[in-house]
Amino acid sequence: MRQALLAQRQLWPELCPGLRRFERGGANGSGGCILLLAARIRRRQDVHTRRRMPRGGLLDAARVTGLALLAAGTSCAAHAGTVSIAPAGLRAIGTIDPRFQSYNIEMVEVTGGRFWKPYPQAMRAWADKDRYSYRPPIDLGNTRLRGLAVALSPAYLRVSGTWANATFFADTESAPAAPPPGFNAVLGRAQWRGVVDFARATGAEIVTSLAVSPGSRDADGLWRPDQAQRLIDYTRSLGGHIAAAEFMNEPTLAATNGAPPGYDAKAYVRDVGIFHEWMLRAAPQTLIVGPGSVGDSASTGASGLRTRDLLAASGAGVDRFSYHHYNTISPRCGGRDEPAGALSEAWLARTDAALSTYKSLRDEFAPDKPIWLTETADAACGGNRWDKTFLDTFRYLDQLGRLARAGVQVVMHNTLAASDYGLLDEKTFRPRPNYWGALLWRRLMGTTVLDAGAAMAPGLHVYAHCHPSKRGAVTVLAINISRSTARTIVLPLPAERYTLQAARLQGATVQLNGKTLALTDEDGLPPLAGRAIEAGAVQLASETITFLAIPGAANSACR
């Protein structure tokens, strides 16, 4: 027995090479060595068994294994930077909406107009003339655009944004060339028909918000639902359906986004009351979502309106509690953030800070209502320069992981295909790195959220869900935000590995398991095949994102 134990101890340097290179992991560090050692010992036992192990040999081997594991627990705990995942035992902590990962197409994209101008190719100082540029209406019939949207289905398609607050719906086949007084833009029947057709073709459900500008009001300044009624009626005539509606886009910024001058909490409360009564009568099957606020903190918003003031006077009266969040504003609106901070813990944690603010408001004014994040990206005002590169994919997927774990039901990225924060290039509709991350999330992360544990090692963020289509299977998402340090996860079972990385973090291309991702010549998606790996240590290089699908997990929560 002693000789057998000594023989097994010879495995330790093989199993845990160079562990001193890694920073100490969490409480699960020693478990990584133990699981790995157990897997190796089992494989060696299998070999001995095939060689006709003598009577009592299996019992001796089991004893050796137990002693080896005990010793390994002592040895590895001192040096381990590995973390272990036991997928069968990960408990379910919640579920998310099947349309959890969703997206925005801004109203100004549908109508055409001046939107956030993409940054010039050459790196130069930003100038005020670079803020906006005219863009024609988006071609929602484009086959490439539709095909890529289908791959993300099911999803919610939100058509809203600041421009929606002052858009006139022309309920005629020939739309006027200019908007009537009190509006800034015109939405024609043909354009809205394109939205309904796109949603039907791609498996999306429509979410929108309504016009609240002076043109939508009577002589006393009261909001009138006649414009909204025409939009609802026309949608129905097309066989379409508006799944959910917010009264307006971002009421906390009312002073700058199309509402009448001097718009305050009292006016909002009055208008929302009219809106709720009309919705219950005209569209009872449409979810009322709100308030759709942004920017709440200890200080008031830019308009002097705070969500607390809006809700304290009116109550929520919503089916879904919504908010918006951006980590920052882009240089177009005065932002001065640098890409060096994009992988910092503080940067990624801004998602949690915003959710904490709005969750407390939800708990107070709309208890138990599901939370929807109806507009989000890295930077408001069109995105930062790096938002179209792989560097932002870390934030994109980490945000989804954090919010799913926290119980948020829907996250709507802004935008699908406009400006620098679009998942797709606005001119070519070709995928950007964030799209490939979104596609892997859609294919590998199901609606049952599992508890992957607390932070296990510095710079390593780990999330886990049931697989969306394989019974009992688990998918682990491991994001290594370290700029220089590799990490190791130990799995007790074989898995399928999907690792995203890039030669340049601020590059426009990304590799999956070493192969550059791009559409085929026929605009088809490339194979997104995982690489089969054995049980044991999984090396996670710095600045990489890895999905680990574990088909044999046999997790009872995933059946």
C-alpha positions as CSV (number, residue, x, y, z in Angstrom):
1,M,0.0,0.0,0.0
2,R,2.8,2.4,1.0
3,Q,4.6,1.8,-2.3
4,A,1.3,2.3,-4.3
5,L,0.8,5.6,-2.5
6,L,4.3,6.7,-3.3
7,A,3.7,5.8,-6.9
8,Q,0.6,7.9,-7.0
9,R,2.4,10.9,-5.4
10,Q,4.7,10.9,-8.4
11,L,1.6,12.1,-10.3
12,W,1.4,15.4,-8.4
13,P,4.2,17.3,-10.3
14,E,2.6,16.1,-13.5
15,L,-0.9,17.2,-12.4
16,C,-0.1,20.6,-10.9
17,P,2.9,21.9,-12.9
18,G,4.0,25.4,-12.2
19,L,1.1,26.2,-9.9
20,R,3.2,28.9,-8.2
21,R,2.9,30.8,-11.4
22,F,-0.7,31.4,-10.7
23,E,-2.1,33.7,-8.1
24,R,-4.0,32.0,-5.3
25,G,-7.5,31.0,-6.3
26,G,-10.6,31.0,-4.2
27,A,-11.8,28.3,-1.8
28,N,-12.1,25.9,-4.8
29,G,-8.4,26.0,-5.6
30,S,-7.3,22.8,-4.0
31,G,-10.4,21.1,-5.4
32,G,-9.0,21.6,-8.8
33,C,-6.0,19.4,-8.1
34,I,-8.1,16.9,-6.3
35,L,-10.6,16.5,-9.2
36,L,-7.7,16.4,-11.7
37,L,-5.8,13.8,-9.7
38,A,-9.0,11.7,-9.3
39,A,-9.5,11.8,-13.0
40,R,-6.0,10.7,-13.8
41,I,-6.0,8.0,-11.1
42,R,-9.3,6.6,-12.5
43,R,-7.8,6.4,-16.0
44,R,-4.8,4.5,-14.6
45,Q,-7.0,2.2,-12.6
46,D,-8.9,1.5,-15.9
47,V,-5.7,0.4,-17.5
48,H,-4.8,-1.9,-14.5
49,T,-8.3,-3.3,-14.5
50,R,-8.0,-4.3,-18.2
51,R,-4.8,-6.1,-17.2
52,R,-6.7,-8.4,-14.8
53,M,-6.1,-6.7,-11.5
54,P,-5.7,-9.4,-8.8
55,R,-8.4,-9.9,-6.2
56,G,-8.5,-7.1,-3.7
57,G,-6.7,-4.9,-6.3
58,L,-9.6,-2.6,-6.9
59,L,-10.2,-2.2,-3.2
60,D,-6.5,-1.3,-2.8
61,A,-6.7,1.1,-5.6
62,A,-9.7,2.8,-4.1
63,R,-7.8,3.1,-0.8
64,V,-4.9,4.5,-2.7
65,T,-7.1,7.0,-4.5
66,G,-8.6,8.2,-1.2
67,L,-5.2,8.6,0.4
68,A,-3.9,10.3,-2.7
69,L,-6.8,12.7,-2.7
70,L,-6.3,13.5,0.9
71,A,-2.7,14.2,0.3
72,A,-3.4,16.1,-2.8
73,G,-5.8,18.3,-0.9
74,T,-2.9,19.3,1.4
75,S,-0.3,19.6,-1.3
76,C,-2.3,21.5,-3.9
77,A,-4.0,23.9,-1.5
78,A,-0.7,25.6,-0.8
79,H,0.0,26.4,-4.5
80,A,-3.2,26.1,-6.5
81,G,-4.3,28.8,-8.9
82,T,-6.7,26.4,-10.5
83,V,-10.4,26.4,-9.9
84,S,-12.7,23.3,-10.1
85,I,-16.2,23.0,-11.5
86,A,-18.4,20.1,-10.6
87,P,-21.2,20.5,-13.2
88,A,-23.5,17.8,-11.8
89,G,-23.8,19.6,-8.5
90,L,-24.4,23.2,-9.7
91,R,-27.7,24.3,-8.3
92,A,-30.3,26.3,-10.2
93,I,-30.7,29.8,-9.0
94,G,-33.3,31.1,-11.4
95,T,-34.5,31.3,-15.0
96,I,-34.5,34.0,-17.7
97,D,-36.9,34.9,-20.5
98,P,-36.3,32.8,-23.7
99,R,-35.8,36.2,-25.3
100,F,-33.3,37.3,-22.7
101,Q,-30.7,38.4,-25.3
102,S,-32.5,41.0,-27.5
103,Y,-31.6,44.1,-29.4
104,N,-32.7,47.6,-30.5
105,I,-33.2,49.1,-34.0
106,E,-33.5,52.8,-33.3
107,M,-36.6,54.6,-34.7
108,V,-34.3,56.9,-36.6
109,E,-32.9,53.9,-38.4
110,V,-36.4,53.0,-39.6
111,T,-37.3,56.6,-40.7
112,G,-33.8,57.7,-41.8
113,G,-32.2,60.8,-40.2
114,R,-29.2,62.2,-38.5
115,F,-27.7,59.6,-36.1
116,W,-24.4,59.1,-34.3
117,K,-21.7,59.2,-37.0
118,P,-19.3,56.3,-37.0
119,Y,-15.8,57.2,-36.2
120,P,-13.4,57.8,-39.1
121,Q,-11.0,55.0,-40.0
122,A,-8.0,57.2,-39.3
123,M,-7.3,57.9,-35.6
124,R,-7.5,61.6,-35.1
125,A,-8.8,64.0,-32.6
126,W,-12.6,64.0,-32.4
127,A,-14.4,67.1,-33.7
128,D,-17.9,68.4,-33.1
129,K,-18.7,67.9,-36.8
130,D,-18.2,64.1,-36.2
131,R,-21.2,63.9,-33.9
132,Y,-24.0,63.2,-36.4
133,S,-24.4,62.2,-40.0
134,Y,-27.4,61.4,-42.1
135,R,-28.2,57.8,-42.6
136,P,-30.9,56.5,-45.0
137,P,-33.6,54.2,-43.7
138,I,-32.3,50.7,-42.8
139,D,-33.1,48.0,-45.4
140,L,-35.0,45.6,-43.2
141,G,-35.6,43.3,-46.2
142,N,-31.8,42.7,-46.6
143,T,-31.3,38.9,-46.7
144,R,-28.0,39.1,-44.8
145,L,-29.4,41.2,-42.1
146,R,-32.5,39.0,-41.7
147,G,-30.4,35.8,-41.7
148,L,-28.1,37.1,-38.9
149,A,-31.1,38.2,-36.9
150,V,-32.8,34.8,-37.3
151,A,-29.7,33.2,-35.8
152,L,-30.2,35.3,-32.6
153,S,-33.9,34.4,-32.3
154,P,-36.0,34.3,-30.3
155,A,-35.5,37.9,-29.3
156,Y,-37.4,41.1,-28.7
157,L,-36.9,43.9,-31.3
158,R,-37.2,47.3,-29.6
159,V,-37.9,50.2,-32.0
160,S,-37.4,53.3,-29.9
161,G,-34.7,55.7,-28.8
162,T,-34.6,59.4,-28.3
163,W,-35.8,60.1,-31.8
164,A,-39.0,58.1,-31.2
165,N,-40.2,60.7,-28.7
166,A,-40.9,63.1,-31.5
167,T,-41.7,60.9,-34.5
168,F,-45.1,61.4,-36.3
169,F,-46.8,58.2,-37.6
170,A,-48.3,59.0,-41.0
171,D,-51.2,56.6,-41.3
172,T,-51.3,57.0,-45.1
173,E,-49.5,55.2,-48.0
174,S,-47.8,58.4,-49.0
175,A,-46.0,60.0,-46.1
176,P,-45.5,63.7,-45.9
177,A,-42.1,65.0,-46.8
178,A,-41.8,67.0,-43.6
179,P,-43.3,66.3,-40.1
180,P,-46.2,68.4,-38.8
181,P,-45.5,71.0,-36.2
182,G,-44.5,69.5,-32.9
183,F,-42.7,66.6,-34.4
184,N,-39.2,66.1,-35.7
185,A,-39.5,63.0,-38.0
186,V,-42.0,61.0,-40.0
187,L,-42.7,57.3,-39.8
188,G,-44.5,56.1,-42.9
189,R,-46.7,53.0,-43.3
190,A,-44.2,51.3,-45.6
191,Q,-41.5,51.8,-43.0
192,W,-43.5,50.4,-40.2
193,R,-44.7,47.5,-42.4
194,G,-41.0,46.8,-42.9
195,V,-40.6,46.5,-39.1
196,V,-43.6,44.1,-38.8
197,D,-42.3,42.0,-41.7
198,F,-38.8,41.9,-40.3
199,A,-40.1,40.8,-36.9
200,R,-42.2,38.0,-38.4
201,A,-39.4,36.8,-40.6
202,T,-36.8,36.7,-37.8
203,G,-38.9,35.4,-34.9
204,A,-38.7,38.7,-33.0
205,E,-41.5,40.3,-31.0
206,I,-41.9,44.1,-31.2
207,V,-41.3,46.5,-28.3
208,T,-41.7,50.2,-28.9
209,S,-42.3,53.6,-27.2
210,L,-44.6,56.4,-28.2
211,A,-44.3,60.0,-29.3
212,V,-44.6,62.5,-26.4
213,S,-43.5,65.8,-28.2
214,P,-45.7,68.9,-28.3
215,G,-47.4,67.6,-31.5
216,S,-48.8,64.6,-29.6
217,R,-50.8,66.9,-27.2
218,D,-54.0,68.9,-27.0
219,A,-54.4,72.6,-26.4
220,D,-54.0,72.1,-22.7
221,G,-50.7,70.1,-23.1
222,L,-52.3,66.8,-22.2
223,W,-50.9,63.7,-24.0
224,R,-53.3,62.3,-26.6
225,P,-53.3,58.6,-27.6
226,D,-54.6,59.2,-31.2
227,Q,-51.1,58.7,-32.7
228,A,-50.5,55.6,-30.7
229,Q,-54.0,54.2,-31.6
230,R,-53.2,54.6,-35.3
231,L,-50.0,52.7,-34.9
232,I,-51.7,49.9,-32.9
233,D,-54.5,49.6,-35.5
234,Y,-52.2,49.5,-38.4
235,T,-50.0,46.9,-36.8
236,R,-53.0,44.7,-36.3
237,S,-54.2,45.2,-39.9
238,L,-50.8,43.7,-41.0
239,G,-51.3,40.7,-38.7
240,G,-48.7,42.0,-36.4
241,H,-48.5,42.5,-32.7
242,I,-46.8,44.9,-30.3
243,A,-45.7,42.7,-27.5
244,A,-44.7,45.5,-25.1
245,A,-44.6,49.3,-24.9
246,E,-42.9,52.0,-22.9
247,F,-44.7,55.3,-22.6
248,M,-41.6,57.3,-23.6
249,N,-37.9,56.9,-24.0
250,E,-35.9,57.9,-20.9
251,P,-38.2,60.2,-19.0
252,T,-35.4,61.2,-16.7
253,L,-33.8,63.1,-19.6
254,A,-37.1,64.7,-20.7
255,A,-35.5,68.2,-20.9
256,T,-33.3,67.1,-23.9
257,N,-35.2,64.3,-25.6
258,G,-38.3,65.8,-27.2
259,A,-40.7,66.3,-24.4
260,P,-42.3,69.8,-24.0
261,P,-40.3,72.5,-22.4
262,G,-40.5,72.4,-18.6
263,Y,-41.7,68.8,-18.5
264,D,-41.6,67.7,-14.9
265,A,-42.7,64.8,-12.7
266,K,-46.2,66.2,-12.3
267,A,-46.7,66.2,-16.1
268,Y,-45.2,62.7,-16.4
269,V,-47.6,61.4,-13.7
270,R,-50.6,62.9,-15.5
271,D,-49.5,61.6,-18.9
272,V,-48.7,58.1,-17.7
273,G,-52.1,57.8,-16.1
274,I,-53.7,58.6,-19.5
275,F,-51.4,56.1,-21.2
276,H,-52.2,53.3,-18.8
277,E,-56.0,53.8,-19.1
278,W,-55.7,53.8,-22.9
279,M,-53.4,50.7,-23.0
280,L,-55.8,48.7,-20.9
281,R,-58.6,49.6,-23.2
282,A,-56.9,49.6,-26.6
283,A,-54.2,46.9,-26.2
284,P,-54.8,44.8,-23.2
285,Q,-52.5,42.0,-24.4
286,T,-49.6,44.4,-24.8
287,L,-47.3,44.5,-21.8
288,I,-46.8,47.9,-20.1
289,V,-43.1,48.4,-19.5
290,G,-41.5,51.3,-17.7
291,P,-40.3,53.7,-16.6
292,G,-37.3,53.2,-19.0
293,S,-35.1,55.6,-16.9
294,V,-31.4,56.2,-17.3
295,G,-28.7,57.9,-15.2
296,D,-30.2,57.7,-11.7
297,S,-27.6,58.2,-9.0
298,A,-27.3,60.2,-5.8
299,S,-27.7,63.4,-7.9
300,T,-30.5,64.3,-10.2
301,G,-30.5,63.6,-13.9
302,A,-29.7,66.1,-16.6
303,S,-33.3,67.3,-16.7
304,G,-33.7,67.4,-12.9
305,L,-36.0,64.3,-13.0
306,R,-35.3,61.2,-10.9
307,T,-37.0,57.9,-11.2
308,R,-37.9,58.0,-7.5
309,D,-39.8,61.3,-8.1
310,L,-41.7,59.8,-11.1
311,L,-42.7,56.6,-9.3
312,A,-43.4,58.2,-5.9
313,A,-46.2,60.3,-7.4
314,S,-47.6,57.8,-9.9
315,G,-46.7,54.3,-8.7
316,A,-45.3,52.0,-11.2
317,G,-48.4,50.4,-12.7
318,V,-46.2,48.3,-15.0
319,D,-46.1,44.7,-16.1
320,R,-42.3,44.9,-16.5
321,F,-39.9,47.3,-14.7
322,S,-37.4,48.7,-17.2
323,Y,-34.2,50.8,-17.1
324,H,-31.4,51.7,-19.4
325,H,-27.6,51.5,-18.7
326,Y,-24.4,52.5,-20.4
327,N,-21.0,52.3,-18.7
328,T,-20.2,55.8,-20.0
329,I,-20.8,58.3,-22.8
330,S,-18.8,58.4,-26.0
331,P,-16.5,61.2,-27.1
332,R,-19.4,62.5,-29.2
333,C,-21.1,63.6,-25.9
334,G,-17.9,64.5,-24.0
335,G,-16.7,61.1,-22.8
336,R,-12.9,60.7,-22.3
337,D,-12.5,57.0,-21.4
338,E,-9.5,55.0,-22.5
339,P,-9.5,51.4,-23.7
340,A,-6.8,50.5,-21.1
341,G,-9.6,50.4,-18.5
342,A,-12.1,48.3,-20.5
343,L,-11.0,45.0,-18.9
344,S,-10.8,46.4,-15.3
345,E,-13.0,45.0,-12.6
346,A,-14.3,48.5,-11.9
347,W,-15.4,49.0,-15.5
348,L,-17.3,45.7,-15.6
349,A,-18.8,46.2,-12.2
350,R,-20.7,49.3,-13.4
351,T,-23.4,46.9,-14.6
352,D,-24.0,45.7,-11.0
353,A,-24.0,49.3,-9.7
354,A,-26.8,50.4,-12.1
355,L,-28.8,47.3,-11.5
356,S,-28.6,47.8,-7.7
357,T,-30.0,51.3,-8.1
358,Y,-32.9,50.3,-10.2
359,K,-33.6,47.0,-8.4
360,S,-34.1,48.9,-5.1
361,L,-36.6,51.2,-6.9
362,R,-38.3,48.1,-8.4
363,D,-38.5,46.5,-4.9
364,E,-40.1,49.7,-3.5
365,F,-42.5,50.7,-6.2
366,A,-43.2,47.5,-8.3
367,P,-42.4,44.5,-6.0
368,D,-41.8,41.2,-7.8
369,K,-42.2,42.7,-11.3
370,P,-39.6,41.2,-13.8
371,I,-36.8,43.6,-14.6
372,W,-36.0,44.4,-18.2
373,L,-32.9,46.3,-19.3
374,T,-34.4,47.8,-22.5
375,E,-31.4,49.7,-23.8
376,T,-27.7,49.1,-23.1
377,A,-24.2,49.2,-24.6
378,D,-20.7,50.2,-23.5
379,A,-21.1,53.9,-24.3
380,A,-24.1,56.0,-25.1
381,C,-24.0,58.4,-28.0
382,G,-23.0,55.8,-30.6
383,G,-20.4,53.9,-28.7
384,N,-16.7,54.2,-27.9
385,R,-14.1,53.7,-30.6
386,W,-13.4,50.1,-29.4
387,D,-17.0,49.0,-29.1
388,K,-16.9,47.4,-32.6
389,T,-13.8,45.4,-31.6
390,F,-13.1,42.2,-29.6
391,L,-12.2,44.4,-26.6
392,D,-15.9,45.1,-26.0
393,T,-16.9,41.5,-26.3
394,F,-15.6,40.9,-22.7
395,R,-18.0,43.5,-21.4
396,Y,-20.9,42.3,-23.6
397,L,-20.8,38.7,-22.4
398,D,-19.8,39.5,-18.9
399,Q,-22.9,41.8,-18.7
400,L,-25.1,39.0,-19.8
401,G,-23.6,36.6,-17.3
402,R,-24.0,39.1,-14.4
403,L,-27.5,40.1,-15.2
404,A,-28.8,36.6,-15.8
405,R,-27.3,35.6,-12.4
406,A,-29.0,38.5,-10.8
407,G,-32.4,37.6,-12.2
408,V,-32.8,40.3,-14.9
409,Q,-35.1,38.8,-17.5
410,V,-34.3,40.6,-20.7
411,V,-31.3,42.6,-22.0
412,M,-31.7,44.6,-25.2
413,H,-28.5,45.7,-26.8
414,N,-28.3,49.0,-28.6
415,T,-28.0,48.5,-31.5
416,L,-28.3,45.6,-34.0
417,A,-26.7,47.5,-36.9
418,A,-26.1,51.2,-36.3
419,S,-23.0,53.2,-35.4
420,D,-20.0,51.8,-33.5
421,Y,-22.0,49.9,-30.9
422,G,-23.9,47.8,-33.5
423,L,-23.5,44.1,-33.4
424,L,-23.3,44.4,-37.2
425,D,-21.5,46.9,-39.4
426,E,-24.2,49.5,-40.5
427,K,-23.1,49.6,-44.1
428,T,-22.3,46.0,-44.9
429,F,-24.3,44.1,-42.1
430,R,-21.2,41.9,-41.6
431,P,-20.8,40.6,-38.0
432,R,-18.5,42.3,-35.6
433,P,-16.9,40.4,-32.7
434,N,-19.8,41.1,-30.3
435,Y,-22.2,39.4,-32.8
436,W,-20.1,36.2,-32.6
437,G,-20.2,36.3,-28.8
438,A,-23.9,36.9,-28.9
439,L,-24.3,33.9,-31.3
440,L,-22.4,31.6,-29.0
441,W,-24.4,32.7,-26.0
442,R,-27.6,32.0,-28.0
443,R,-26.4,28.5,-28.9
444,L,-24.8,27.4,-25.7
445,M,-26.5,29.2,-22.7
446,G,-30.0,28.1,-21.8
447,T,-32.7,29.8,-19.7
448,T,-31.9,27.9,-16.4
449,V,-29.2,29.8,-14.5
450,L,-26.9,27.9,-12.3
451,D,-24.8,29.0,-9.4
452,A,-21.1,28.8,-10.5
453,G,-19.9,30.1,-7.2
454,A,-18.2,33.3,-6.1
455,A,-15.1,34.8,-7.7
456,M,-12.6,31.9,-7.9
457,A,-9.4,33.6,-9.1
458,P,-8.5,37.2,-9.8
459,G,-9.6,38.2,-13.3
460,L,-11.5,35.0,-13.9
461,H,-15.3,35.5,-14.2
462,V,-17.3,32.2,-14.4
463,Y,-21.0,31.8,-15.2
464,A,-23.0,28.6,-15.8
465,H,-26.3,27.8,-17.4
466,C,-28.1,24.6,-18.4
467,H,-27.5,23.9,-22.1
468,P,-30.4,25.1,-24.2
469,S,-31.0,21.8,-26.1
470,K,-29.2,18.9,-24.4
471,R,-30.9,17.4,-21.4
472,G,-28.8,17.3,-18.3
473,A,-26.0,19.3,-20.0
474,V,-24.3,22.3,-18.5
475,T,-22.4,25.2,-20.2
476,V,-19.8,27.1,-18.3
477,L,-18.7,30.6,-19.5
478,A,-15.2,31.5,-18.4
479,I,-14.0,35.0,-19.1
480,N,-10.3,35.7,-18.4
481,I,-9.9,39.5,-18.3
482,S,-6.3,39.3,-17.1
483,R,-3.9,41.1,-19.5
484,S,-1.1,38.7,-18.7
485,T,-2.0,35.7,-16.5
486,A,-3.5,32.4,-17.7
487,R,-5.9,30.6,-15.5
488,T,-6.9,26.9,-15.2
489,I,-10.3,25.3,-14.7
490,V,-10.5,21.6,-13.8
491,L,-13.5,19.6,-15.1
492,P,-14.2,16.0,-14.0
493,L,-15.8,15.2,-17.4
494,P,-15.1,15.6,-21.1
495,A,-16.3,18.9,-22.7
496,E,-16.6,20.8,-25.9
497,R,-14.5,23.9,-25.9
498,Y,-15.3,27.2,-27.7
499,T,-12.6,29.8,-27.1
500,L,-12.8,33.3,-28.6
501,Q,-9.6,35.3,-28.9
502,A,-8.0,37.9,-31.2
503,A,-4.5,38.7,-32.3
504,R,-5.4,42.4,-31.5
505,L,-7.9,43.2,-28.8
506,Q,-8.9,46.3,-30.7
507,G,-9.2,44.4,-34.0
508,A,-12.3,43.8,-36.0
509,T,-11.8,40.1,-36.3
510,V,-12.0,37.2,-33.8
511,Q,-11.0,33.6,-33.8
512,L,-12.9,30.6,-32.5
513,N,-10.5,27.9,-31.5
514,G,-7.9,29.5,-33.7
515,K,-10.0,30.0,-36.8
516,T,-11.1,33.4,-37.9
517,L,-14.9,33.8,-37.9
518,A,-16.4,35.2,-41.1
519,L,-19.5,34.7,-43.2
520,T,-19.2,32.2,-46.1
521,D,-19.3,33.4,-49.7
522,E,-23.1,32.7,-49.7
523,D,-23.6,34.7,-46.5
524,G,-24.0,31.6,-44.4
525,L,-22.7,31.3,-40.9
526,P,-19.4,29.3,-40.6
527,P,-19.4,26.1,-38.5
528,L,-19.2,27.0,-34.8
529,A,-17.9,23.7,-33.7
530,G,-16.5,23.1,-30.3
531,R,-13.2,21.2,-29.8
532,A,-13.5,18.0,-27.8
533,I,-11.4,18.0,-24.7
534,E,-10.9,15.3,-22.0
535,A,-11.6,15.6,-18.4
536,G,-8.9,17.5,-16.5
537,A,-7.2,20.8,-16.6
538,V,-8.4,23.4,-19.1
539,Q,-5.9,26.2,-19.7
540,L,-7.5,29.7,-20.2
541,A,-5.1,32.1,-21.8
542,S,-5.1,35.7,-20.8
543,E,-7.6,38.0,-22.7
544,T,-9.8,35.1,-23.8
545,I,-13.4,34.0,-23.5
546,T,-14.3,30.3,-23.3
547,F,-17.5,28.4,-23.4
548,L,-17.3,24.9,-22.1
549,A,-20.3,22.7,-23.0
550,I,-20.4,19.6,-20.8
551,P,-22.9,17.1,-22.3
552,G,-22.4,14.4,-19.7
553,A,-23.0,16.7,-16.7
554,A,-26.2,14.9,-15.7
555,N,-27.3,18.0,-13.8
556,S,-30.8,17.3,-12.4
557,A,-31.8,21.0,-12.7
558,C,-31.1,20.7,-16.5
559,R,-33.6,17.9,-17.2
